[in-house]
Amino acid sequence: MELHQLRCFVAAAEELHFGKAAQRLQMLPSALGRQIKLLEDDLATPLFARTTRAVALTEHGTALLRDARVILARVESVETSFRRRARGTKAQRLRVGAIDSAAAGLLPQLLHDFREGHPEIAVQLTEDKTIRLLPKILSGALDLAFIRPPERTDPRLEFRALLSESAVVALPQRHRLAARASVSLADIAGQPLIVPDRRSRPHSHDLTMKLFAQAGLSPDVAQFADEKQTIVHLVAARLGIAIVPRWTARLAVSGVRFVPLRLKRGSSAGRLPLAAAWLRGSRDPAREAMLGVLDARLARYARGA
Protein backbone atom coordinates (compact mmCIF):
# COMPACT_ATOMS: atom_id res chain seq x y z
CA MET A 1 0.00 0.00 0.00
CA GLU A 2 1.44 3.36 -1.05
CA LEU A 3 0.47 6.90 -0.08
CA HIS A 4 -0.14 7.81 -3.72
CA GLN A 5 -2.61 4.92 -3.99
CA LEU A 6 -4.40 6.11 -0.85
CA ARG A 7 -4.64 9.66 -2.22
CA CYS A 8 -6.14 8.31 -5.46
CA PHE A 9 -8.57 6.16 -3.51
CA VAL A 10 -9.72 9.02 -1.23
CA ALA A 11 -10.25 11.35 -4.19
CA ALA A 12 -12.31 8.72 -6.04
CA ALA A 13 -14.27 7.84 -2.89
CA GLU A 14 -15.16 11.47 -2.20
CA GLU A 15 -16.05 12.31 -5.80
CA LEU A 16 -17.59 8.91 -6.70
CA HIS A 17 -16.53 9.77 -10.22
CA PHE A 18 -13.17 8.67 -11.61
CA GLY A 19 -12.99 11.51 -14.13
CA LYS A 20 -13.59 14.21 -11.49
CA ALA A 21 -11.17 12.52 -9.08
CA ALA A 22 -8.47 12.39 -11.75
CA GLN A 23 -9.04 16.06 -12.59
CA ARG A 24 -8.72 16.94 -8.90
CA LEU A 25 -5.37 15.12 -8.72
CA GLN A 26 -4.27 16.44 -12.11
CA MET A 27 -3.77 12.99 -13.63
CA LEU A 28 -5.36 10.85 -16.32
CA PRO A 29 -8.43 8.77 -15.38
CA SER A 30 -6.69 5.64 -16.68
CA ALA A 31 -3.69 6.29 -14.40
CA LEU A 32 -5.96 6.81 -11.41
CA GLY A 33 -7.83 3.63 -12.25
CA ARG A 34 -4.54 1.69 -12.33
CA GLN A 35 -3.53 2.98 -8.89
CA ILE A 36 -6.87 1.95 -7.39
CA LYS A 37 -6.67 -1.48 -9.05
CA LEU A 38 -3.18 -1.96 -7.56
CA LEU A 39 -4.54 -1.00 -4.14
CA GLU A 40 -7.45 -3.43 -4.48
CA ASP A 41 -5.04 -6.19 -5.54
CA ASP A 42 -2.79 -5.36 -2.59
CA LEU A 43 -5.69 -5.56 -0.14
CA ALA A 44 -7.28 -8.53 -1.94
CA THR A 45 -10.72 -6.92 -1.86
CA PRO A 46 -12.81 -4.66 -4.13
CA LEU A 47 -13.17 -1.12 -2.83
CA PHE A 48 -15.67 0.14 -5.40
CA ALA A 49 -18.80 -1.32 -6.95
CA ARG A 50 -18.73 -0.14 -10.55
CA THR A 51 -21.54 -0.10 -13.10
CA THR A 52 -21.84 1.64 -16.44
CA ARG A 53 -23.81 4.44 -14.75
CA ALA A 54 -22.46 4.81 -11.24
CA VAL A 55 -19.59 4.21 -8.84
CA ALA A 56 -20.22 3.32 -5.18
CA LEU A 57 -18.07 2.28 -2.25
CA THR A 58 -18.18 -1.31 -1.05
CA GLU A 59 -18.34 -2.06 2.68
CA HIS A 60 -14.55 -2.49 2.72
CA GLY A 61 -14.15 0.72 0.75
CA THR A 62 -16.20 2.68 3.30
CA ALA A 63 -14.07 1.29 6.14
CA LEU A 64 -10.82 2.11 4.32
CA LEU A 65 -11.97 5.67 3.59
CA ARG A 66 -12.20 6.49 7.31
CA ASP A 67 -8.70 5.16 7.99
CA ALA A 68 -7.17 6.60 4.82
CA ARG A 69 -8.28 10.15 5.69
CA VAL A 70 -6.64 9.91 9.10
CA ILE A 71 -3.45 8.40 7.65
CA LEU A 72 -3.09 11.10 4.98
CA ALA A 73 -3.84 13.87 7.44
CA ARG A 74 -1.19 12.48 9.80
CA VAL A 75 1.36 12.32 6.99
CA GLU A 76 0.56 15.92 6.08
CA SER A 77 1.06 16.92 9.72
CA VAL A 78 4.46 15.20 9.91
CA GLU A 79 5.59 16.78 6.63
CA THR A 80 4.52 20.22 7.82
CA SER A 81 6.23 19.77 11.16
CA PHE A 82 9.57 18.75 9.63
CA ARG A 83 9.47 21.53 7.05
CA ARG A 84 8.95 24.00 9.87
CA ARG A 85 11.88 22.54 11.81
CA ALA A 86 14.07 22.70 8.73
CA ARG A 87 13.29 26.39 8.37
CA GLY A 88 14.25 26.86 11.98
CA THR A 89 11.26 29.08 12.71
CA LYS A 90 10.12 29.53 16.30
CA ALA A 91 7.26 31.91 15.61
CA GLN A 92 3.88 31.10 17.13
CA ARG A 93 1.53 29.57 14.64
CA LEU A 94 -2.14 28.66 14.66
CA ARG A 95 -3.39 26.23 12.01
CA VAL A 96 -7.04 26.96 11.31
CA GLY A 97 -9.41 25.04 9.05
CA ALA A 98 -12.70 26.43 7.77
CA ILE A 99 -15.58 25.43 5.56
CA ASP A 100 -16.27 27.79 2.66
CA SER A 101 -19.05 29.56 4.55
CA ALA A 102 -16.80 30.40 7.51
CA ALA A 103 -13.88 31.31 5.24
CA ALA A 104 -16.00 33.87 3.40
CA GLY A 105 -18.24 35.08 6.23
CA LEU A 106 -16.79 34.77 9.73
CA LEU A 107 -13.03 34.48 9.18
CA PRO A 108 -12.28 37.85 7.51
CA GLN A 109 -13.74 39.72 10.49
CA LEU A 110 -12.27 37.37 13.10
CA LEU A 111 -8.77 37.39 11.59
CA HIS A 112 -8.77 41.19 11.38
CA ASP A 113 -9.63 41.49 15.07
CA PHE A 114 -7.27 38.66 16.06
CA ARG A 115 -4.31 40.17 14.23
CA GLU A 116 -4.83 43.52 15.94
CA GLY A 117 -4.56 41.90 19.37
CA HIS A 118 -2.08 39.12 18.60
CA PRO A 119 0.26 40.20 15.79
CA GLU A 120 2.90 37.70 17.00
CA ILE A 121 0.75 34.68 16.04
CA ALA A 122 0.84 33.61 12.39
CA VAL A 123 -2.43 32.04 11.22
CA GLN A 124 -2.26 29.31 8.57
CA LEU A 125 -5.61 28.75 6.85
CA THR A 126 -6.98 25.61 5.22
CA GLU A 127 -10.37 25.70 3.46
CA ASP A 128 -12.15 22.37 3.08
CA LYS A 129 -15.34 20.47 3.86
CA THR A 130 -16.25 19.35 7.39
CA ILE A 131 -15.70 15.68 6.55
CA ARG A 132 -12.08 16.45 5.65
CA LEU A 133 -11.33 18.99 8.38
CA LEU A 134 -12.27 16.86 11.40
CA PRO A 135 -9.73 14.07 10.64
CA LYS A 136 -7.04 16.75 10.34
CA ILE A 137 -7.74 17.88 13.89
CA LEU A 138 -7.48 14.28 15.13
CA SER A 139 -4.18 13.77 13.32
CA GLY A 140 -2.67 16.99 14.64
CA ALA A 141 -2.62 18.79 11.28
CA LEU A 142 -5.04 21.48 12.50
CA ASP A 143 -5.37 23.29 15.83
CA LEU A 144 -8.87 24.66 15.29
CA ALA A 145 -11.61 24.33 12.68
CA PHE A 146 -14.85 26.13 11.87
CA ILE A 147 -17.29 23.51 10.64
CA ARG A 148 -20.88 22.37 10.36
CA PRO A 149 -21.54 20.25 13.50
CA PRO A 150 -21.73 16.58 12.44
CA GLU A 151 -24.78 14.45 13.14
CA ARG A 152 -22.69 12.21 15.41
CA THR A 153 -19.88 13.92 17.31
CA ASP A 154 -16.53 12.26 17.95
CA PRO A 155 -15.83 12.12 21.72
CA ARG A 156 -12.18 12.94 21.00
CA LEU A 157 -13.21 16.39 19.78
CA GLU A 158 -14.54 19.45 21.58
CA PHE A 159 -17.31 21.41 19.84
CA ARG A 160 -18.62 24.91 20.53
CA ALA A 161 -21.78 26.21 18.84
CA LEU A 162 -21.19 29.69 17.41
CA LEU A 163 -23.97 31.06 15.23
CA SER A 164 -26.55 30.14 12.62
CA GLU A 165 -26.42 31.52 9.09
CA SER A 166 -29.61 32.61 7.34
CA ALA A 167 -30.59 31.37 3.90
CA VAL A 168 -31.31 33.26 0.70
CA VAL A 169 -32.54 32.14 -2.70
CA ALA A 170 -30.20 32.47 -5.68
CA LEU A 171 -32.23 33.29 -8.81
CA PRO A 172 -31.32 34.06 -12.42
CA GLN A 173 -31.36 37.82 -12.79
CA ARG A 174 -34.26 37.76 -15.25
CA HIS A 175 -36.32 35.26 -13.28
CA ARG A 176 -39.89 36.41 -12.60
CA LEU A 177 -39.21 36.38 -8.82
CA ALA A 178 -35.83 38.14 -8.94
CA ALA A 179 -37.26 41.63 -8.46
CA ARG A 180 -39.09 40.77 -5.25
CA ALA A 181 -37.93 41.94 -1.81
CA SER A 182 -38.33 38.37 -0.49
CA VAL A 183 -39.79 35.04 -1.58
CA SER A 184 -41.56 32.22 0.24
CA LEU A 185 -41.26 28.46 -0.24
CA ALA A 186 -44.68 28.49 -1.90
CA ASP A 187 -43.31 31.01 -4.43
CA ILE A 188 -40.46 28.69 -5.47
CA ALA A 189 -42.37 25.38 -5.28
CA GLY A 190 -42.13 23.64 -8.64
CA GLN A 191 -38.98 25.52 -9.63
CA PRO A 192 -35.97 23.35 -10.66
CA LEU A 193 -33.56 23.26 -7.72
CA ILE A 194 -29.78 22.90 -7.58
CA VAL A 195 -28.69 21.26 -4.31
CA PRO A 196 -25.46 19.78 -2.90
CA ASP A 197 -25.02 16.03 -2.60
CA ARG A 198 -25.79 14.91 0.95
CA ARG A 199 -22.65 12.75 1.21
CA SER A 200 -20.35 15.76 1.01
CA ARG A 201 -22.55 18.59 2.35
CA PRO A 202 -25.27 17.10 4.58
CA HIS A 203 -26.28 20.38 6.27
CA SER A 204 -26.67 22.34 3.03
CA HIS A 205 -28.52 19.43 1.40
CA ASP A 206 -30.85 18.94 4.37
CA LEU A 207 -31.56 22.66 4.61
CA THR A 208 -33.42 22.58 1.30
CA MET A 209 -35.10 19.22 1.88
CA LYS A 210 -36.33 20.01 5.41
CA LEU A 211 -37.64 23.42 4.44
CA PHE A 212 -39.83 21.91 1.75
CA ALA A 213 -40.88 18.95 3.92
CA GLN A 214 -41.95 21.20 6.80
CA ALA A 215 -43.96 23.31 4.37
CA GLY A 216 -45.68 20.19 3.01
CA LEU A 217 -44.07 20.69 -0.39
CA SER A 218 -41.92 18.45 -2.60
CA PRO A 219 -38.65 19.89 -3.98
CA ASP A 220 -37.97 19.52 -7.69
CA VAL A 221 -34.26 18.66 -7.68
CA ALA A 222 -32.86 19.25 -11.16
CA GLN A 223 -29.10 19.16 -10.48
CA PHE A 224 -26.58 18.19 -7.80
CA ALA A 225 -23.47 20.33 -7.33
CA ASP A 226 -21.25 20.56 -4.25
CA GLU A 227 -19.32 23.82 -4.49
CA LYS A 228 -21.14 27.11 -3.88
CA GLN A 229 -19.28 28.80 -6.75
CA THR A 230 -20.47 26.04 -9.11
CA ILE A 231 -24.04 26.25 -7.83
CA VAL A 232 -24.18 30.02 -8.36
CA HIS A 233 -22.75 29.70 -11.89
CA LEU A 234 -25.38 27.05 -12.71
CA VAL A 235 -28.05 29.49 -11.50
CA ALA A 236 -26.53 32.17 -13.74
CA ALA A 237 -26.83 29.71 -16.64
CA ARG A 238 -30.56 29.43 -15.80
CA LEU A 239 -30.37 25.71 -15.01
CA GLY A 240 -32.32 26.22 -11.79
CA ILE A 241 -32.47 28.11 -8.53
CA ALA A 242 -30.78 27.36 -5.20
CA ILE A 243 -31.22 27.93 -1.46
CA VAL A 244 -27.80 29.00 -0.16
CA PRO A 245 -26.24 30.67 2.91
CA ARG A 246 -26.43 34.46 2.86
CA TRP A 247 -22.64 34.85 2.52
CA THR A 248 -22.89 33.36 -0.98
CA ALA A 249 -24.25 36.72 -2.15
CA ARG A 250 -20.67 38.02 -1.83
CA LEU A 251 -19.60 35.89 -4.80
CA ALA A 252 -19.15 38.19 -7.78
CA VAL A 253 -21.19 36.28 -10.37
CA SER A 254 -23.11 38.29 -12.95
CA GLY A 255 -26.62 37.22 -13.90
CA VAL A 256 -27.63 36.14 -10.37
CA ARG A 257 -29.77 37.89 -7.78
CA PHE A 258 -29.96 36.78 -4.14
CA VAL A 259 -33.39 37.26 -2.56
CA PRO A 260 -34.12 36.71 1.17
CA LEU A 261 -36.16 33.60 1.95
CA ARG A 262 -39.32 34.50 3.87
CA LEU A 263 -40.24 31.92 6.51
CA LYS A 264 -42.87 31.74 9.25
CA ARG A 265 -42.14 33.99 12.21
CA GLY A 266 -39.92 32.26 14.76
CA SER A 267 -38.91 29.46 12.39
CA SER A 268 -35.28 28.30 12.67
CA ALA A 269 -35.52 25.82 9.80
CA GLY A 270 -33.88 28.12 7.27
CA ARG A 271 -30.61 28.50 9.15
CA LEU A 272 -27.27 26.68 8.96
CA PRO A 273 -25.30 26.09 12.19
CA LEU A 274 -21.61 26.97 12.45
CA ALA A 275 -19.39 25.54 15.20
CA ALA A 276 -15.77 25.55 16.31
CA ALA A 277 -13.96 22.24 16.87
CA TRP A 278 -10.63 21.26 18.40
CA LEU A 279 -8.92 18.30 20.06
CA ARG A 280 -10.44 17.55 23.45
CA GLY A 281 -8.04 17.86 26.38
CA SER A 282 -5.35 19.69 24.39
CA ARG A 283 -3.77 22.97 25.53
CA ASP A 284 -2.87 25.62 22.99
CA PRO A 285 -2.39 29.27 24.03
CA ALA A 286 -2.72 30.50 20.44
CA ARG A 287 -6.04 28.67 19.98
CA GLU A 288 -7.34 29.95 23.31
CA ALA A 289 -6.40 33.48 22.27
CA MET A 290 -8.47 33.17 19.07
CA LEU A 291 -11.42 31.65 20.94
CA GLY A 292 -11.21 34.53 23.40
CA VAL A 293 -11.48 37.09 20.59
CA LEU A 294 -14.35 35.10 19.11
CA ASP A 295 -16.26 34.98 22.40
CA ALA A 296 -15.85 38.72 22.93
CA ARG A 297 -17.16 39.67 19.49
CA LEU A 298 -19.48 36.80 18.59
CA ALA A 299 -22.66 38.87 18.94
CA ARG A 300 -21.35 41.35 16.37
CA TYR A 301 -20.27 38.60 13.98
CA ALA A 302 -23.65 36.87 14.30
CA ARG A 303 -25.54 40.00 13.22
CA GLY A 304 -24.10 39.65 9.73
CA ALA A 305 -24.74 35.90 9.41
N, C-alpha and C positions, 0 to 999 in steps of 0.2 A: 504494500500500500504506500503510495507516494502522495506528498502534499498537493502536487499539481492535479492528481486524480481526484483528490477530495475537493479541491476548488472547483473542478469541472462538475463533479457530482452535485455540490451545493447549488451552483448556479442553475443547473438543469432542474433540480428539485424545487427551487424557488420560482423559477419561470414556468416550469412544466411545458416547456417548448424548447427543443434543441436549437432551433435557429436563433431565438432571442437570447438563449444562454450563451451561444457561441459569439453573438454580437457583443454581449456584455463583457466577455473575456477577450474580445478582439482576436478570435481564431475562427477557423473554418468549422462548419457543423460536422463534417466528416472526421476532423481531427478530434473534436470534442467527443463524438460518438465512440471513437477508438479508445480514448482514455477511460470512458465509463465502462466499455466492454472489458478492458484490462482489469479494472477494479472489480467488476462482477466476477470475472474469472478468478481473481486473487481471493475473493471472499467466498467463492463457490456458491453464489446465490444471486438470483435476479433482483435488481434494485428498482427497476421500472417495469410497469405493465404497459406495453406499447400496442396501439392499434393504428389503423390508417388515419384515424380522426383525432386521437387524443393520446396523451402521455400521463400516466398516474404512478404514484409511488406504491411499491409493494409494502407489506408489513415490515420486512427487513429494511427497505429503503427509508421508511419513516423513522425507524429506530436509529439508523445510521445518521440521518440528517441531524438529529438532536446532538449526537456525539461529535459529528464533524464540525458543527458550528463552534462548539466549545474548543475543540482542538485547534482550529484555524485562528480563533480569537486569541488563544494562549500563545500560539506561534507568533502572531502579530505583536503581542505584548512583549515577548522575549526579544524580538527583533528591535522594537522601539527602544526597549531598555538598554540594549547593548550599543545601539547607535548613539544614544544620549551619553553613555559612559565614554564612548570613543571620542565624542566631541568635548568631553571634559566639562560640560556645563553643570553648574550647581544652582542655577536659578530655579525658583519655585515654579511649579507647573501644575495646572489643573486640566485634566483631560475630560472634556464634556461632550456627550452625545446628545443629539436632538432629532426628533422627527421633523419633517418638513414644516409642519404647522408651528412648532416652537421655534424653529430656526428663522422663520419669517416674521412671526408675531412677537413672541416673548423675548427671545434672545437679544435682538438689537437694543432694546431698552435696558435689559438686565446687564448686558456686557458694558454698556456705556456707564451705568451707575457703578458697577463693580470696578471698572478700571479707574474711575475717579478716586475711589477709596482704597484700592489695592493695586497700585501700578507695578508693584514688585512681582506680582503673580502673572505668569504668561498662561493664557487660556488656549488650549488646542481643541478645535471643534471637529466633530465628526457628525455628518448628517446621514441618517439611515432610518429604516423602519424599526418599530418596536421589537419585532421578532428577531432582529439582528443586533440590536443594541443591548438587550438584556444579557445574552451570553458573553458579551464583551465586558460587562461589569463583573460577572462571575469569574472570568479568566484573568481579571486584573488589567485589561486593556483600557478601561474607562473608569474614572473616579465618580462620575455623576452623569445621569441621563434624564432627559425630559421626554416622557413617553405617554402613550395611551395606556392606562392601567389594564393589565391582562385579565381575562376572565378568571383564571386561577393563578394566584400569586405564589411565587417561589419563596419558601420560608427563609432562604439564605439572603434574600433581598429586603431592604427597607423601602417602603413607599410612603410618599406624602402627597395627598391631594392638593392641587394648587388652584385651578380655576376651570371653568367650563366655557368653551367657545361657542358662540351663536352661529347659526347656519343662514346662508343666503342661497338664492337660486341663480345659477348662471344661465343666461338666455342669449340666443343670437340677437344682435343689436336690432334687427328688423322684425323680431318676433312680435306678435300682436300683444304680448303681455309686458314687453320690455319697457314701455313708457310708464308703467304703473309705479306708484310709490311703494307698494308691497303686494305680494301675492299669497294666496292661501293654497292649501293642498288640493282643495276642490278645483281651484283655477288650473292647476297643472295636471290633474288626473287625466289619463289618456295620452299625455305627451310622452314621446320616446325619451327614456332616461339613460344616462351614462353613469354607471356606478363602478366602484372598485370591486375587485374580486375579494371575497371574504377571507380567503386563506392568507392574503398578505396585508389586508387592511380591514380587520373585522369591525372596528368601531365605525369607520366611515361607511362601510357597506350596511351595517345594521341601522345606522342613523336613518338612511332612506327607507329601508324596509319597515322599521318600527313606526316611523311617522305615518306611512300609508296604512299599515295594519291597524294602528290606533284610531285612525280616521275612518276605518271600515272601507278602505279603498285598496285596489290592486295596482301595484306599480307596473308600468310597461317598460321593462328593461330591454333596451335596444343594443347596448354595447357595454362591455367590461373594459376598464382601463385603470391602471393602478396609480400612475403619477398624476398629481394635480395639474401640472403643466400640460400633459397630454390631454387630460379631460377638458381643460379650458380650450385648447386648440380644436378638439373635436366639436365642442359647442360652437366655436367660431365658424367651423365648416358646416354648420347647420345639420349635424348628424343627431342632435338631441339636446336635451337640457340636463342640468346636474344640480344636485343639492350639495353644497360645499361649505367648508368653514369660512367665516367672514374674511380671514386674512388673505384668502385666495384672490380677493378683489385687488390686491396690490400687484398681481402679476400683470405686466404690461402687454396685454394681448388685444389687438384691435378686433372689432366686430363682436365683442361680448359686453353685455351689461349685467351687473350683479344687483339683484333686487331682493330686499329683505323678505324673509319668509314669515308670514303672519300666522301665528298659532293661537290657540285658546289661552286666555289669561291664566297665568300661573303654571302653564305647561313647561316641563323641563325636557320634554322629549327631543326638541330640536337643538340640543346642545351636546358638544363633544368634550369629554373630560380630559384634562391634562394633569400629569403627575410627575413628581421627581422620584428617582430611584437610585439607590446606592447599595453597597455591600453592607449587610447587617453586621454590627459589631466592630466595624473598621473605624479607625481614627485618622482624620485628614484635616489639618488646620485650614488648608486652602479651600476644601469643599465646605467646611463649616462657615468660612467667611462668605462664600457665595450664597449659601442658604440663609445666612443672616441678612444680607442685602435683600434677598428675595422676600423674606418674611416682613421686613420693614416697609417694603414698597408694593407688596402683592395687591393691595386694594387698588392702587393706581393702575397697575398692569391689567388687572381684571376688568377695569372700566372699558378698555379698548378691545376686549376679547369678543 
